């Protein structure tokens, strides 16, 4: 198989020697090199003429357009006309080949029926070389519509495909759409044979003169070129009667192009976005309502809203007491029992000399309240729905062996204290998880008691979420303070201000 | 209306307090390095906070401290008026300062409206605040947690005492100011192409992060803010290899404040200590390490001198530690902590988004994180600490963990902000 390598040049005097040397010294012999010069203004031609086996073609200045992409395509077409190779390689004059590239590619063409072969480039920046990442694997198709394709120096074609491609994509529209992109669209949609070899056989030189250097990612120019890509693709495929799906990428690109190059418009849009975000922030946090509430309501009224007058969050009653009994700063919360479903909470005067004044809140109902005093500052609640005395009974749940369910028979006049102590018999049972479950069950028991049910069934799970077998439950007795031990100074709803008798 | 007006004036005065006034940077600017306005502002804020801390530790009458701050404020305002027409007066950053002021004002309105205190706040933080408000000292602390550090509550009490209306929430408004400023300070470490992106990210972070419950008096929001200062200074010291004294001093001032906020902060200080040990070289490393040890020593001596039980979380670590550990179902507990750790990440939008970004950045460039590895080390140490504490806690397990994971994750949730933004800066996207 004969290989024709078409080198298209414009003002790359510095690099031509390296480029042509890499072609002449190829390990494959049957090569034809065609050098097309696109009216260079430097010494490119003189350098190229020093190489004997290189066929040189010149563009005529009157045929030259002001767009590099069109001139390049023109150069490729003219060079193709005089070429004789079975396989056509395209190369930019500032890039160069690995010395085995032609041999390797030709071998693949021989072994397979591939029509276009694209290898990966090693990027050369000054003297440093690094491999380009093959992004084809990591593409996100929704936001990145186009398949990855490397630079045009990595492309090689069968002769008939190249001829067809040239005829197909050669229309002088979309100057920023270069031949490599056109070839990738042709490969992807028309012949449906566009794969990228995972071999690094081409050296792509990155300089300030490169076309891609003008297109920094996400810059205005980059967006503008991307829009041309979209338009080209749409027009080209429409002519071929191929339908493509509408994609988000196109609309984002369109929007970004709408905004580009117009600073005032951009600033306006940015300002609007900021304002919108601020508005969203303001309205999600309900700031207008809160603003007017702060204006309209006093501090104490807002406290009442925050806590309710008489509930588990109440300070409304405290403020009421503060004002009525002229206790200005000294009454504050001292203790709050952090149970999951508290029935009432203690508040105490802050003044430490006089800790006998309590505020009690019971927001559930009008039942009697019991205080359990653990130590000086800590209290626990106990709540007996029906009786103002309580019968203490020790319950031990026996292992019922074959059954997963433990039955506890509880008499109606028994209240279960929160202080259920679980003795762990089997190390596999997590004490805490059983404890949690029992705490939840306590509420259920309470509810059942209110409903006058006689038997209550609870289930205890171990830490693997299976029902456990060995569990002992004790109920601890604590000293109880009765509300009757206190004088009630003030009572509103279920809130009490009391002093010990 | 009077309240709103007072809130407005209060936030304005606090904002004026941190305007870039170079009077505090005596002897720091020998090499004529030009500091950014935000660096000067941050140092001003940290110095003022450290003065407040100092007055809280040696029990100076709050009124004298207040007079000093008033004096400082007056200098700032006079300087502002004097330089008003000069070109070099933070002209580029005036919008930034206004934005911080505006967001703080918005948060203040919410704080003034929602006056509810959560469990921990009623139980001990507010108790401590009342103690300081009534001009008591730490020696008369007979709240149920006397060993808890007091600086946050002192701040609260201080600004409660010295405002026009004598409402407690003014103390918490100051927390909000530290919160907004610290977020902006961290974001400002990135050089954005456009200021719009900076403002956008700032508001967006507040949008994701802000919850009124963080401002009900709990101290985690202060830990969050001081951690942000620490991350920003560590970024300068480790990533940018800064040799400027302002960063060393700023970091030490932050560490000092951090250790007086909550007991958890010891974990953060330990992680910073390790990071400094490994990543910073030479003279600077010794200065930083010995200063941190000195600051810890000061705290220890303070606790010793005033006979405060300084047992690190006596509720978490029992006295019969080894027997306790033997009887624990360690495997079961670790599994549960592991599970709730991930739930915690998912519940924290900022941390979740950060980790997703980290993952995609890793896919894009696998070597990118090497320069930011110190942050991963900090994160690793914090995570190990979390696992250790919650596995052996004597509190009600797992309720204690489930209830407190939200605020623990808040404290360091913006740890990965800088590497993520730096990546976009490096890609020239922002």
Interface residues (C-beta under 8 A of the other chain):
Chain A: X138 X216 X217 X218 X270 X271 X273 X274 X277 X278 X280 X281 X282 X284 X285 X287 X290 X291 X293 X294 X295 X299 X302 X303 X306 X307 X313 X332 X333 X334 X335 X336 X338 X350 X352 X377 X427 X428 X430 X432 X433 X435 X436 X463 X464
Chain B: X1 X3 X4 X7 X106 X109 X110 X112 X113 X114 X115 X116 X119 X122 X123 X126 X127 X130 X142 X144 X167 X194 X196 X199 X200 X203 X204 X206 X207 X210 X212 X327 X329 X332 X363 X364 X396 X397 X398 X399 X427 X428 X429
